[in-house]
Amino acid sequence: MKLVIAEKPSVAMALASVLRARTRKDGYVEGNGFIVSWCIGHLVGLCDASEYDEKYKKWRYEDLPIVPECWRHKVLDGTKKQYGILKKLMRDSNVDEVICATDAGREGELIFRLVYEQAGCKKPMKRLWISSMEEQAIKDGFASLKVGDNVLTFESYGVGVYSYNRDATITIDRAVEVPDIEGVKLHNTVTVMLNGHPGIEHVINNSGYGVKSSGATARIVEYENGEQNNMVSRNLE
């Protein structure tokens, strides 16, 4: 059984219709091998300062800034019921995969991730990434689900990142960011400064030459497990 989690009930109903999940339950719909449920906006949020230490109940200038060593989260009071439903579904032994179907963007991603982590879910996760709620777009999205963070290996070939800043001075720290873990491999990764103001500092993470003038290119031939080999840098002019 696959658990699909949308950002709001209306989106969940649209997805369930396409997936032919038609049996209504309390807080979700199921059928055809799918359970479709939803968040109601944010179900999990940051703890208040006073929940780290009682002294922060009263604000004092001397205590600022308040930066915890480890950020804590809590289930929000107004949405505890729906969070409980999702947590129970994530832990259901019949559910073998979770599909994140919240809105395709940072906010939607955060809404899902906070629930997934707060519930302590470790099941394989995939991502539905669509920008249209038309039936065909939903079908295409489920036919090409993106794999989540629990993938242990990643390999790419010939990735190119091009920079063109016309009116503003913008410096990008790195063109590509990947986890420095075993199983991550990138071949022939290239950055190019087309025009404008500089630039890109590194090709992958903190490795590789910077490109800071028009026509400049930088390339890492091989990058594996956090180590680079055969760095190349040149200017096309």
C-alpha positions in Angstrom: 0.0 0.0 0.0 1.3 3.5 -0.9 0.5 6.5 1.3 0.1 9.7 -0.5 0.2 12.9 1.5 -1.1 16.2 0.0 -0.8 19.7 1.4 -4.6 20.3 1.7 -7.8 18.2 1.5 -8.9 19.6 -1.9 -5.7 18.5 -3.5 -5.9 15.1 -1.9 -9.4 14.6 -3.3 -8.2 15.5 -6.8 -5.3 13.1 -6.5 -7.5 10.3 -5.1 -9.9 10.7 -8.0 -7.2 10.1 -10.5 -5.8 7.2 -8.5 -9.3 5.7 -8.1 -9.1 5.7 -4.3 -12.7 6.2 -3.5 -13.4 4.8 0.0 -13.7 7.7 2.5 -12.3 7.3 6.0 -11.7 9.7 8.8 -8.9 11.9 7.6 -8.0 10.0 4.4 -9.3 8.1 1.3 -8.2 4.7 0.2 -8.5 2.3 -2.6 -6.7 0.7 -5.6 -3.5 0.2 -3.6 -3.3 3.8 -2.3 -4.1 5.7 0.9 -4.5 9.4 0.2 -4.4 11.8 3.1 -3.5 15.4 3.7 -1.9 18.1 5.9 -3.9 21.2 6.8 -1.1 23.6 6.1 1.6 23.3 8.8 1.0 20.5 11.3 4.4 20.8 12.9 6.2 24.0 13.8 9.2 25.4 15.9 9.0 25.4 19.6 8.7 28.8 21.3 11.8 30.2 23.1 10.2 29.6 26.5 10.0 25.9 25.7 13.8 25.8 25.7 14.2 27.7 29.0 11.6 29.2 31.3 13.6 32.4 31.5 12.7 33.2 27.9 9.1 33.7 28.8 9.9 37.3 29.4 12.0 39.0 26.7 15.2 40.7 27.7 17.6 42.4 25.4 20.5 40.7 27.2 19.3 37.3 26.1 19.4 38.1 22.4 20.0 36.5 20.0 18.5 33.2 21.1 20.1 30.5 19.0 19.5 26.9 20.3 22.2 24.3 19.7 19.5 22.0 18.4 16.1 23.3 17.1 13.1 21.6 18.6 9.7 21.1 16.9 6.2 20.5 18.2 2.8 19.4 16.8 0.6 22.5 16.5 -2.5 22.6 18.8 -5.0 23.3 16.0 -4.0 20.3 13.8 -3.1 17.6 16.4 -5.9 15.3 15.1 -4.8 15.2 11.5 -1.1 14.8 12.6 -2.2 11.8 14.6 -3.9 10.3 11.6 -0.9 10.7 9.4 1.4 9.3 12.1 -0.7 6.3 12.5 -0.9 5.8 8.7 2.9 6.1 8.4 3.4 3.4 11.0 0.7 1.1 9.5 2.4 -2.2 8.6 0.4 -2.3 5.3 2.1 0.9 4.1 5.4 0.2 2.4 6.0 3.6 0.7 5.2 7.2 1.4 4.7 9.7 -1.5 5.1 13.4 -0.7 2.5 15.2 -2.8 2.6 18.6 -1.1 3.0 21.7 -3.3 6.1 21.7 -5.5 8.2 24.3 -3.7 10.1 25.0 -0.5 7.0 25.6 1.7 5.3 22.4 0.5 8.5 20.4 1.0 8.9 21.8 4.6 5.3 21.0 5.5 5.8 17.3 4.6 9.3 16.9 5.9 8.4 18.2 9.4 5.6 15.7 9.6 7.7 12.8 8.2 10.5 13.5 10.7 8.3 14.3 13.7 6.5 11.0 13.2 9.9 9.2 13.1 9.0 7.6 9.7 11.8 5.6 8.1 9.9 4.1 5.2 11.0 4.7 1.6 9.8 8.1 0.3 9.2 9.4 -3.2 8.2 12.9 -4.4 5.3 13.9 -6.7 6.5 17.1 -8.5 3.7 18.7 -10.6 2.6 22.2 -11.3 -0.8 21.4 -12.7 -3.8 19.7 -11.2 -5.1 18.5 -14.6 -5.8 14.8 -14.8 -3.1 14.1 -17.3 -0.5 16.1 -15.4 -1.3 14.1 -12.2 -1.0 10.8 -14.2 2.3 11.9 -15.7 3.6 12.9 -12.2 2.8 9.6 -10.7 4.5 7.8 -13.6 7.7 9.7 -13.0 8.0 10.0 -9.2 11.3 11.5 -7.9 13.2 9.4 -5.4 13.6 10.8 -1.9 16.5 11.1 0.5 16.8 7.5 1.5 18.5 6.7 -1.8 22.0 5.5 -1.0 23.7 6.1 -4.3 23.7 8.8 -7.0 25.6 9.2 -10.2 25.4 12.0 -12.9 27.1 12.6 -16.2 27.7 15.9 -17.9 25.9 18.4 -15.6 26.4 22.0 -16.7 25.6 25.1 -14.7 25.6 28.5 -16.5 25.7 31.9 -14.8 24.4 35.2 -16.3 23.9 38.1 -14.0 23.0 41.2 -16.0 22.0 43.9 -13.5 23.0 42.6 -10.0 26.3 41.5 -8.5 25.6 38.0 -7.3 28.1 35.4 -6.2 27.1 31.8 -6.0 29.0 29.7 -3.5 28.7 26.5 -5.4 27.1 25.4 -8.6 26.2 21.9 -7.4 25.7 20.7 -3.8 25.7 17.0 -3.0 26.2 15.0 0.2 29.8 13.8 0.6 29.0 10.2 1.2 30.0 6.9 -0.3 28.1 6.1 -3.5 27.8 9.7 -4.8 29.6 10.1 -8.1 29.6 13.0 -10.7 31.4 12.8 -14.0 32.3 15.9 -16.1 30.6 18.6 -14.1 31.0 22.1 -15.7 30.4 25.7 -14.7 30.4 28.5 -17.2 30.2 32.3 -16.6 28.4 33.6 -19.7 28.3 37.3 -18.9 27.6 39.9 -16.3 28.9 40.2 -12.8 30.8 37.4 -11.0 30.3 34.6 -10.4 30.4 31.0 -9.1 33.0 30.2 -6.4 33.1 26.4 -6.7 31.9 23.6 -9.0 30.8 21.0 -6.5 30.4 21.8 -2.8 33.7 23.5 -1.9 35.7 21.9 -4.7 36.7 23.2 -8.2 37.9 26.5 -9.5 35.7 29.7 -9.5 34.4 31.3 -12.7 34.3 35.1 -12.3 34.8 36.6 -15.8 32.9 36.4 -19.0 33.6 33.1 -20.8 35.4 31.5 -17.9 34.8 27.8 -17.4 35.7 25.3 -14.7 35.3 21.5 -14.8 35.7 18.6 -12.4 36.2 15.5 -14.4 35.6 13.0 -11.6 34.0 13.7 -8.2 33.4 10.7 -5.8 32.8 10.5 -2.1 33.8 14.1 -1.5 37.0 13.9 -3.4 37.7 15.5 -6.8 40.1 14.5 -9.6 41.4 16.3 -12.6 40.1 19.9 -12.1 40.2 22.0 -15.2 39.8 25.8 -15.5 40.1 28.0 -18.5 38.8 31.2 -20.1 37.2 31.1 -23.5 38.4 34.5 -24.5 
